[in-house]
Amino acid sequence: MLGPETCRAISFYFDIRLLANEPEIFAGVLERIFGASAKGLKRMITDMLCARVGARMEKREGYSFQSLIRIAKAKFLASVSGDT
């Protein structure tokens, strides 16, 4: 969506680990930087994260960005610990 150079610049200016640990703060940063475009970015981020950890989210309505991040994190942690 933004290209590799923009993604590198974003990761340079703030810690990507913040996404998993403090999704509310991360969402706020995205909204301040990108304004209305943040909605599309948050959608793309959650789609990519859920796909990477194998969390299928057919029904996204009713889930906030923060909830989807926590679901992806929980799925990842469960897969790492062997609890599927």
Stockholm file with secondary structure:
# STOCKHOLM 1.0

chainA/1-84         MLGPETCRAISFYFDIRLLANEPEIFAGVLERIFGASAKGLKRMITDMLCARVGARMEKREGYSFQSLIRIAKAKFLASVSGDT
#=GR chainA/1-84 SS CCCHHHHHHHHHHSCTHHHHHCHHHHHHHHHHHHGGGHHHHHHHHHHHHHHHHTCCCSCCTTCCHHHHHHHHHHHHHHHHHTCC
#=GC SS_cons        CCCHHHHHHHHHHSCTHHHHHCHHHHHHHHHHHHGGGHHHHHHHHHHHHHHHHTCCCSCCTTCCHHHHHHHHHHHHHHHHHTCC
//
